[in-house]
């Protein structure tokens, strides 16, 4: 009996954490759209947040859907090898008529790139495929799926995208900008910073034109579910449990920690004031923000 009660309590805390993440995303969106009503919000993973009580059988969460423009998804059909995630595929099939679906696949064999693209585009999703030498999103692929000269004025029009948040292959910001400018991707997903220096509004504006002259969208990556030691906001005295909202090590990433994302101190870092991360993204002229680690509630139970 005690075990059953504990399980129920644990599940309830998990549900509360999910609700806290939904509200976090909604509040970020509301804040950003005060400055730019067309500001794009794309959460990565955590697809079930789009449904009432996280249950696809209970209908969509209208408030959450109104706050976002699309869904970012990693490893849907391929996680190295072909391994379709049928549960997430089913949820995305319900959502694709409502929002743009952006899938990032990982293939361990380059011979599977074409199949990964085909499976996603057949579902109506746009897709970016990376192979082992590009696992950390540091290369620009030579081919652009469904390359076009259209002007992409909103996310629903996009037919492809570039996911490039690691700058280690570029010796300078200018070199990276030149490489990106020479492409015809409809959406560019990059970090706000190049080696710690933020892109300027004039630099971002330059990236908004494809090589063929068409207009495109430039979206900034931001991690809202874990703190990163290499970011401007990180203080030398911080570490695991210091402050207490830095809750858990992020396995596989030595410089990251899962955070109690519902805490005011963390949320103040992310949005709501002139020094916040989202405000920096807005001031740099990005068209939107790509919110990583919204699935943080998987790993943290709400307990205060």
N, C-alpha and C positions, 0 to 999 in steps of 0.2 A: 504493500500500500504506500509506504514511504517513497519507494522508487518511482511509483506512478505519479505521485504528487510532485516530486522533484522534476520529472520529465515534463510535466505540464507547465511548471513554473519556468523551466528552461525555454520551452517553446514560446511561452508568452513573452519572455524577455527578448527573444529573437524577433518576434513580430513587432515589438515596440522599436527595436533597432531599425528594422526595415522601414517603419513609418517615419522614424527620425531622418533616414536617408531620403525618403520621398520629399519630406518637407525641406530638407537641405537643398536639394536640386531645385525645387520650386522657388525657394527664396533667392537662390543665386540668379535664376532666370528673371524673377521680378525685379531684382536690383539692376541687372544689366540692361533690361529693356526700358528702364527709366531714362537711360542715356541714349539708347538706340532701340526703338521698338522692333526693329527687324533683326536684332541680335540672335544668333543661332546657338542653340544649346543641344549638345549631343552627348548623352551619357554612354560610357563604354561598359558593356556586360551588365549583369543585374537586370536582365530583361523582365523578369517577373514583377518588378516594381511597377510596371505598366498596368497591372491588373489589380482589381479589388482583392484585398486579403492575399495578395500574391498568387491568386488562383485564376488561371485562364477561364475556368468555368463560371466565374462570377462577374465577368465583364471587365471592361477597361476602366482604369482610374482616370477620369476625365481631367481632374486638376493636374495630374502628373503629365498626361499627354499634351495638355495645353501649354505646359511649360517647356516642352522640348520640340525639336524639329526632326530628330532621327535617332537611330540606335547604332552604336558601335558595338561590334561583336568580334571576339577573337576565337580562332580555332573552332569553326562550326562544322565543317565537313572533314577537315584535315588537321591533325595534331601531330605532325611528322608524317605518319601514315594515314591512310584513309580510315577515319573513325567518326562517322556522322553522329552528331549529338541530336538524336531524334526529338528529345523533349524541347530543346531550344528551337529546333527547326519548326516544330509544330506551333510554338508561341509566335515565332516571327511570321509565319504564314497568316496568322490572325492580324498581325500588326502592319504588314507591308502595304496595305491599302491606305493606311492612315499616316505612316511616317516612312522616311527613307531609311533603308537598312544598309549599313556599311560594314562589310565583313572583311576581317584580316585573317587570311589563312597562313598556316606554316606547313611547308612540305619539306621533307628530308631528301627528296629526290626531285631534281628539276624536271624530270619527265612527267611529273604529276601536276605541273603548273597549269597546263591547259585544261586538265580535268577539273581542278579546283575552281578555275574561272568559269568553266562551263556549268558546273553544278550550281554555282551561286547566281549566275546571270539567268539560268533557266528558271530560278525561283523568283526572279525580279529583284535580286539584291545586287548592289555594286560591290566590287571585290578588289582587294589588294593582296597579292600573294608574295610571301617572302620565303627564301630558301635559307639553308644553314648559315651562309656568309652574310645574311641580312636579318638574322633573328632579332636584332635589337634596333631595327628600323634606321639604318644608317646609309642605305644605298638608294639611288634612283634607278628603277628598272628601265630598260631600253624601250620596252613596248608599253603603249597606253591602250588598254582595252576600250573599244568603242570610241576611239579618238574622234574628235569633232571640232568644228570651228564656231559652235554656238556660244552665245553669251549666257553664262550661268548666273542668273540673278537671284535664284533661291535654291535651296538644297534639293528640292524635289526634281529639278532639271538635271542634276548631276548624273553622269553616266560612268564615272570613274573617279579615283582619287589617289593621291600620293601621301603615304604615311612616312614622314621623315623627321623623327624627333631626336635622333642621335647625330651630333655634328662632328664626330671624331675623324671622318674621312675628308674633312675640309680644313684647309690651313687658315682660312679667314672667312669672315662673314661675307665679304664680297664674292669670294669663290663660290660659296654656297648659293648666294643669290643669283649669280650668273648661271649656275647649273639648273636651278629651279626655273628661272625665267626662260630657259631654252626648251622647256617642256610644254606639252599641251594637256596636262591633267586639268580636269574640271574643278577639283577641290585640292587644295594644298593644306596638309595637316602638319604643322611644325611647332617647335617650342617657342615660347616668348623670348627666350634667351639664346644667344650664341656665346658659349664660353663665359657665361655670367653677365654678358652685356645685352640688354634688351634691344630688340629691333625697334626702330623708330617708325612713326606713322608714314613718312615718305618712303622708307624701305618697304614696308608692307604694301603700300599703295602700288609700288612698282611690280610687286609679285602678283597683283590682281589681274594682270593681262597675260594671256597665254602667248606662246611664241607665234601662233597663227593670228593673233589679234583679238581673239574672243575674250570676253570677260570671264573671270573665275572667282571663286571664293577662297579666302585664306583664313583658316581656323587655327586657334592656338590650343595646344595641349595644356592641361592642368590636372594635377593629381589632387583630388579632394578627399581621398580615403586613407592616404598614408603620407607621412612627413618624410621629406628627403633632405639628407644632411648637406647636400651640395647647393641648396636653395638659399636665396638672400635672407629669408626669414629665420634660418636656423641659428641658434645661439650656442656658443662654445660650451656652456654649462649644461646643455641639454643631453639627454640620453634616455635609455629605457627607464620608464617611471619618473623621469625628471624632465618636464613636469609630469604629474600623475596621468595626464591624458595621453601621453605617449605610452601605449599599452602593450605592444607585442611586436617582436621582430618579424620582418617580412622575409620568409624563407626564400633563398635564392637571390636576394638583393641586399647586400651588406649595408648599403647606405639608406635603407628605408625602414620605417616602423609604421605599423598600423596604429591609428589614433582613434580616440573616442571622438568621432567626428561631430557629435552633437554638443560638444563643449564650446562655450562661448569664446574662449581664447583661440581655439582652432578656427572657428567660423569667422572670427574677426580677421584672421590672417587671409582667409579666402575671399570674403566679400563684405560689403556694407560700409566701407569707408574709403577715403581718398588714397590711403596707403595699401589697400588690399590688392591681392593678386588679380582678381577679376577686373578691378579698376585699372590696373596697369595694362591688362590685355585690351580693354576698351580704349585707353588713351593711345595705345600703339596702333589703333586703327584696324584691328582684326574684325572679321565678319562674325565671329562667334568663338565659342569655347568647347573643347572636347574634354569631358569630365571623366578622368580615369579613376578606377577603383571604387566605383559606386557600390560594388559588391562587398565593401568592407564589413557590412553588417553580417555577412556569413561568418566572420571570424571573431566578432565582438558581440557580446550580449549586453543589452542596455541594463545597467545596474545602479544608476543613480541619476 
